Amino acid sequence: MDIYLELVDKQLKQEDDNPSIGIILCPSKDKKDVEFALNIFHKPIGVAEYKLTKELPEKLQGKLPSAKELSDKVFNIDNKLKKKR
């Protein structure tokens, strides 16, 4: 997680952006697992439980990008990073 956050901070973050944080999604928050997993991190990390559903809740529909939009965004970021090297 630290590596990804460092890449975001160095490559994508703008001067007026808030500090980057990592979010770890888990099927359940086990205190020991979280404690060991986060013991070595130096940047802020959030931990949250999640539940799988077959459909997006109505209140979130239209507010989240589609799978294709996410894929395109990742592809564009990857291309930008390759060009900077």
Backbone as JSON, one array per atom type, in Angstrom:
{
  "sequence": "MDIYLELVDKQLKQEDDNPSIGIILCPSKDKKDVEFALNIFHKPIGVAEYKLTKELPEKLQGKLPSAKELSDKVFNIDNKLKKKR",
  "N": [[0.83, -1.19, 0.0], [1.94, 1.23, 0.79], [3.73, 1.7, -1.33], [2.0, 2.18, -3.52], [0.65, 4.47, -2.61], [2.77, 6.24, -2.42], [3.5, 6.43, -5.12], [1.16, 7.66, -6.13], [1.31, 10.11, -4.74], [3.73, 11.16, -5.77], [3.4, 11.12, -8.58], [0.76, 11.83, -9.38], [-0.63, 13.49, -7.59], [-1.73, 16.78, -6.93], [-0.63, 20.1, -5.97], [-2.61, 21.35, -4.42], [-4.13, 19.25, -3.5], [-5.49, 17.13, -0.94], [-3.77, 15.14, 1.6], [-2.84, 11.86, 0.47], [-4.6, 8.84, 1.11], [-4.7, 5.37, 2.01], [-7.03, 2.75, 1.37], [-8.21, -0.15, 2.7], [-10.18, -2.8, 1.86], [-12.09, -5.24, 3.44], [-13.54, -8.5, 3.96], [-14.21, -8.89, 6.59], [-13.38, -7.21, 9.62], [-10.76, -8.15, 11.32], [-9.18, -7.72, 14.25], [-6.49, -8.5, 14.89], [-5.44, -9.27, 12.35], [-5.63, -6.84, 10.94], [-4.04, -5.21, 12.55], [-1.46, -6.41, 12.26], [-1.18, -6.2, 9.48], [-1.09, -3.45, 9.06], [1.0, -2.54, 10.53], [3.5, -1.86, 9.44], [3.1, 0.33, 7.82], [3.45, 3.75, 6.84], [1.88, 5.81, 6.06], [-1.43, 7.32, 6.22], [-4.04, 4.93, 6.6], [-7.12, 3.46, 5.83], [-9.52, 1.12, 7.04], [-12.1, -1.0, 6.12], [-15.13, -2.88, 6.31], [-16.84, -4.93, 3.91], [-19.74, -5.81, 1.94], [-20.82, -8.09, -0.47], [-22.94, -7.52, -3.21], [-25.4, -8.16, -5.73], [-26.41, -6.09, -7.18], [-26.0, -2.56, -7.55], [-26.73, -0.37, -4.89], [-29.68, 1.66, -5.02], [-29.37, 4.37, -4.25], [-26.76, 4.88, -4.92], [-26.54, 4.52, -7.61], [-25.52, 5.8, -10.7], [-23.73, 7.5, -9.51], [-21.28, 6.39, -9.28], [-18.42, 5.42, -11.21], [-18.57, 3.42, -14.22], [-17.49, 0.0, -14.86], [-16.04, 0.01, -17.24], [-15.35, 2.74, -17.46], [-13.66, 2.99, -15.22], [-11.64, 1.18, -15.97], [-10.68, 2.46, -18.3], [-9.68, 4.82, -17.17], [-7.61, 3.84, -15.5], [-5.98, 2.75, -17.47], [-5.29, 5.1, -18.88], [-3.85, 6.49, -16.87], [-1.75, 4.71, -16.49], [-0.52, 4.88, -19.01], [0.32, 7.58, -18.93], [2.17, 7.46, -16.84], [4.09, 5.76, -17.98], [5.01, 7.37, -20.07], [6.32, 9.36, -18.67], [8.61, 8.16, -17.8]],
  "CA": [[0.0, 0.0, 0.0], [2.83, 2.39, 0.83], [4.28, 1.93, -2.66], [0.96, 2.8, -4.34], [0.42, 5.82, -2.11], [3.94, 7.04, -2.79], [3.35, 6.7, -6.55], [0.11, 8.67, -6.28], [1.83, 11.38, -4.25], [4.8, 11.66, -6.64], [3.04, 11.19, -9.99], [-0.59, 12.3, -9.69], [-1.14, 14.47, -6.61], [-1.51, 18.2, -7.21], [-0.25, 20.85, -4.77], [-3.78, 21.69, -3.59], [-4.82, 18.03, -3.08], [-5.3, 16.67, 0.43], [-2.87, 13.98, 1.65], [-3.39, 10.59, 0.0], [-4.77, 7.78, 2.12], [-5.02, 4.06, 1.47], [-8.24, 2.12, 1.91], [-8.18, -1.6, 2.58], [-11.51, -3.36, 2.02], [-11.99, -6.6, 3.94], [-14.85, -9.08, 4.24], [-14.46, -8.64, 8.01], [-12.25, -6.56, 10.26], [-10.2, -8.91, 12.42], [-8.23, -6.79, 14.86], [-5.11, -8.97, 14.76], [-5.04, -9.18, 10.95], [-5.46, -5.43, 10.61], [-2.88, -4.72, 13.3], [-0.24, -6.9, 11.61], [-1.11, -5.68, 8.11], [-0.82, -2.02, 9.04], [2.11, -2.24, 11.42], [4.66, -1.32, 8.73], [2.74, 1.47, 6.97], [3.8, 5.07, 7.35], [0.87, 6.77, 5.6], [-2.76, 6.98, 6.76], [-4.73, 3.82, 5.96], [-8.45, 3.18, 6.35], [-9.94, -0.27, 6.92], [-13.55, -1.07, 6.15], [-15.75, -4.14, 5.91], [-17.71, -4.78, 2.76], [-20.65, -6.89, 1.63], [-21.05, -8.22, -1.9], [-24.33, -7.55, -3.67], [-25.47, -8.33, -7.18], [-26.77, -4.81, -7.8], [-25.61, -1.35, -6.85], [-27.89, 0.25, -4.23], [-30.3, 2.72, -5.82], [-28.85, 5.7, -3.9], [-25.43, 5.03, -5.51], [-26.59, 4.4, -9.07], [-25.22, 7.05, -11.4], [-22.72, 8.27, -8.78], [-20.0, 5.68, -9.38], [-18.07, 5.13, -12.6], [-18.77, 2.05, -14.69], [-16.26, -0.79, -14.94], [-15.29, 0.48, -18.41], [-14.77, 4.05, -17.13], [-12.53, 2.73, -14.34], [-10.58, 0.56, -16.76], [-10.11, 3.5, -19.16], [-8.92, 5.74, -16.31], [-6.37, 3.15, -15.12], [-5.18, 2.66, -18.7], [-4.75, 6.44, -19.14], [-2.84, 6.78, -15.84], [-0.61, 3.85, -16.81], [0.15, 5.48, -20.18], [0.99, 8.81, -18.47], [3.35, 7.08, -16.06], [5.08, 5.22, -18.91], [5.57, 8.49, -20.83], [7.2, 10.15, -17.78], [9.85, 7.41, -17.55]],
  "C": [[0.87, 1.25, 0.0], [3.39, 2.73, -0.55], [3.25, 2.65, -3.54], [0.69, 4.25, -3.9], [1.57, 6.75, -2.48], [3.89, 7.39, -4.28], [2.29, 7.77, -6.81], [0.64, 10.04, -5.87], [2.85, 11.98, -5.21], [4.34, 11.93, -8.07], [1.72, 11.9, -10.27], [-1.07, 13.46, -8.82], [-0.76, 15.89, -7.01], [-1.22, 18.92, -5.9], [-1.43, 21.12, -3.84], [-4.59, 20.46, -3.17], [-4.53, 17.74, -1.61], [-4.34, 15.49, 0.43], [-3.57, 12.71, 1.18], [-3.54, 9.64, 1.17], [-5.07, 6.48, 1.4], [-6.28, 3.53, 2.13], [-8.13, 0.63, 1.65], [-9.59, -2.12, 2.85], [-11.38, -4.83, 2.39], [-13.39, -7.18, 4.14], [-15.22, -8.98, 5.71], [-13.19, -8.03, 8.61], [-11.82, -7.39, 11.46], [-9.08, -8.06, 13.0], [-6.77, -7.22, 14.68], [-4.61, -8.85, 13.32], [-4.75, -7.74, 10.56], [-4.22, -4.87, 11.29], [-1.57, -5.14, 12.63], [-0.08, -6.3, 10.22], [-0.67, -4.22, 8.08], [0.39, -1.61, 9.87], [3.28, -1.55, 10.71], [4.35, -0.08, 7.9], [3.05, 2.79, 7.65], [2.8, 6.14, 6.95], [-0.48, 6.37, 6.18], [-3.45, 5.89, 5.93], [-6.09, 3.65, 6.63], [-8.77, 1.71, 6.13], [-11.45, -0.3, 7.05], [-14.02, -2.47, 5.75], [-16.6, -3.88, 4.68], [-18.64, -5.98, 2.65], [-20.84, -6.91, 0.12], [-22.54, -8.24, -2.18], [-24.31, -7.7, -5.19], [-25.78, -7.01, -7.88], [-26.31, -3.66, -6.91], [-26.84, -0.76, -6.16], [-28.39, 1.46, -5.02], [-29.69, 4.09, -5.54], [-27.46, 5.95, -4.5], [-25.43, 4.96, -7.03], [-26.39, 5.76, -9.71], [-24.15, 7.89, -10.72], [-21.34, 7.64, -8.86], [-19.7, 5.42, -10.85], [-18.34, 3.67, -12.95], [-17.43, 1.32, -14.69], [-15.41, -0.32, -16.12], [-14.64, 1.83, -18.13], [-13.56, 3.88, -16.21], [-11.35, 2.15, -15.11], [-9.89, 1.59, -17.65], [-9.23, 4.45, -18.35], [-7.58, 5.11, -15.9], [-5.44, 3.06, -16.31], [-4.53, 4.01, -19.0], [-3.66, 6.81, -18.14], [-1.58, 5.98, -16.14], [0.18, 4.43, -17.98], [0.91, 6.75, -19.78], [2.26, 8.47, -17.7], [4.46, 6.53, -16.97], [5.76, 6.35, -19.69], [6.56, 9.31, -19.99], [8.53, 9.46, -17.57], [10.83, 7.69, -18.58]]
}
